């Protein structure tokens, strides 16, 4: 069996807007894959450029370029050196403070030799964002070569980031158009955009990739202002205990979740019920009820419950038999887990506020702004109670 060709791209260089063609989108990933293999790459001591060399035939085959018009392919590669790109549209944090202002796909023009080899170079920052990224999407280089539309390819890449998330992502309409590579003057009408871009792209991605993409339209009255994106893997989930879930226990747990947390999106609910045993889920429900307060809606906060499941929050009584040092470590761990939860809540409501601002609905803006301020205050208070172990780390 042939080894899978995959690259992990930092989300800041996935969520980007450019006028790359379908062919260029495929070329970029193949060249990045060849560069991180590093077999024929080198960097000069005083240069930010990493130079690589590959046979032109390898590139042609890797992108399924079934044509003898090599000049067209060469022009597509050459165009990557001058293409202007708007990076990091979802404002994710990078490993370090990076200015994307003048970052191009290729660092300088490529060179084509008579022996049918291609010399190309990447800025070292670009390669750092695919060598060991903290937050990334995994691109299957072979699979991406099969896409027929640049919009489908863009949707595939941007969706890879959300596969393992426990919740959906809200993206404003203008930003969603950009990450799909839709020009400002094309498909202005939402019906045209849906018919010519969104629907065909979802159909192709769901057919070819190993996950399903689902979009929920966000509206202000009759006006579409954004989309809620949720991704579900096609791979069969592995349960902790038996492959066959006892129907009665399944329904008991499902009912308990709805009773304590209200309505949870079906994709998140399926993820929980299919990946964790009933006893484990009930334990985390009990933990949430003990350590978290009910919201104004009368339900316990869903993000806290999901975090408890994901990070295996345990009752403090479990640790009583452990040493003092272990207890300090647990306290630090609990503090970090709570911080992650609070930050998750803040990001969620900031997304909601962004949508409210775009719709200019003053009543929503006022309420959500108050919630955002409350989330920020909770984070501030949480930092004031930082354990000594965390302060020293």
Order of alpha helices (4+ residues) and beta strands (2+ residues): beta-alpha-beta-beta-alpha-alpha-beta-beta-alpha-beta-alpha-alpha-beta-alpha-alpha-alpha-beta-beta-alpha-alpha-alpha-alpha-alpha-alpha-alpha
